[in-house]
Amino acid sequence: MAKRCQMTIGFLIPRPCENKARSTCIKCGKAVCDEHAVILDTGIVCAACHEGREAVAVTPLVQQLPRARYRDEDFDLFEGAEEVGDVFADAS
C-alpha cells in the first residue's frame, strides 16, 4: 500500500491529507505529498516546517456524546400542554 501524506488539511474540519506521499521532510521526518512539499537548497521540507509552525494533530472537534436517555417525567411538559394556537404568529 502506498504511503499517505502525513500533513493535516482543512481549517474548520481538520483531517489527514489523502494524497500519496512522494518525499520526506528533512526536519520532522514526516511523509509529504507534492502539494505540501517545499524544495529548499538543503532539501525538501514540509509546509509546516517551512512556515515555522507545528503540524496540527487531527482530532475530532466534537467528542462522541453519550446517547440521550429520556424518562417518562421528561415528556410531562409536552403531554399536558394545551394548544393555544400559533405562538409564533407575527403580531403585525
Secondary structure as a PSIPRED ss2 file (coil, helix, strand):
# PSIPRED VFORMAT (PSIPRED V4.0)

   1 M C   1.000  0.000  0.000
   2 A C   1.000  0.000  0.000
   3 K C   1.000  0.000  0.000
   4 R E   0.000  0.000  1.000
   5 C C   1.000  0.000  0.000
   6 Q C   1.000  0.000  0.000
   7 M C   1.000  0.000  0.000
   8 T E   0.000  0.000  1.000
   9 I E   0.000  0.000  1.000
  10 G C   1.000  0.000  0.000
  11 F C   1.000  0.000  0.000
  12 L C   1.000  0.000  0.000
  13 I C   1.000  0.000  0.000
  14 P C   1.000  0.000  0.000
  15 R E   0.000  0.000  1.000
  16 P E   0.000  0.000  1.000
  17 C C   1.000  0.000  0.000
  18 E C   1.000  0.000  0.000
  19 N C   1.000  0.000  0.000
  20 K E   0.000  0.000  1.000
  21 A C   1.000  0.000  0.000
  22 R C   1.000  0.000  0.000
  23 S E   0.000  0.000  1.000
  24 T E   0.000  0.000  1.000
  25 C C   1.000  0.000  0.000
  26 I C   1.000  0.000  0.000
  27 K C   1.000  0.000  0.000
  28 C C   1.000  0.000  0.000
  29 G C   1.000  0.000  0.000
  30 K C   1.000  0.000  0.000
  31 A E   0.000  0.000  1.000
  32 V E   0.000  0.000  1.000
  33 C C   1.000  0.000  0.000
  34 D C   1.000  0.000  0.000
  35 E C   1.000  0.000  0.000
  36 H C   1.000  0.000  0.000
  37 A E   0.000  0.000  1.000
  38 V E   0.000  0.000  1.000
  39 I E   0.000  0.000  1.000
  40 L E   0.000  0.000  1.000
  41 D C   1.000  0.000  0.000
  42 T C   1.000  0.000  0.000
  43 G E   0.000  0.000  1.000
  44 I E   0.000  0.000  1.000
  45 V E   0.000  0.000  1.000
  46 C E   0.000  0.000  1.000
  47 A H   0.000  1.000  0.000
  48 A H   0.000  1.000  0.000
  49 C H   0.000  1.000  0.000
  50 H H   0.000  1.000  0.000
  51 E H   0.000  1.000  0.000
  52 G C   1.000  0.000  0.000
  53 R C   1.000  0.000  0.000
  54 E C   1.000  0.000  0.000
  55 A C   1.000  0.000  0.000
  56 V C   1.000  0.000  0.000
  57 A C   1.000  0.000  0.000
  58 V C   1.000  0.000  0.000
  59 T C   1.000  0.000  0.000
  60 P C   1.000  0.000  0.000
  61 L C   1.000  0.000  0.000
  62 V C   1.000  0.000  0.000
  63 Q C   1.000  0.000  0.000
  64 Q C   1.000  0.000  0.000
  65 L C   1.000  0.000  0.000
  66 P C   1.000  0.000  0.000
  67 R C   1.000  0.000  0.000
  68 A C   1.000  0.000  0.000
  69 R C   1.000  0.000  0.000
  70 Y C   1.000  0.000  0.000
  71 R C   1.000  0.000  0.000
  72 D H   0.000  1.000  0.000
  73 E H   0.000  1.000  0.000
  74 D H   0.000  1.000  0.000
  75 F H   0.000  1.000  0.000
  76 D H   0.000  1.000  0.000
  77 L H   0.000  1.000  0.000
  78 F H   0.000  1.000  0.000
  79 E H   0.000  1.000  0.000
  80 G C   1.000  0.000  0.000
  81 A C   1.000  0.000  0.000
  82 E C   1.000  0.000  0.000
  83 E C   1.000  0.000  0.000
  84 V C   1.000  0.000  0.000
  85 G C   1.000  0.000  0.000
  86 D C   1.000  0.000  0.000
  87 V C   1.000  0.000  0.000
  88 F C   1.000  0.000  0.000
  89 A C   1.000  0.000  0.000
  90 D C   1.000  0.000  0.000
  91 A C   1.000  0.000  0.000
  92 S C   1.000  0.000  0.000
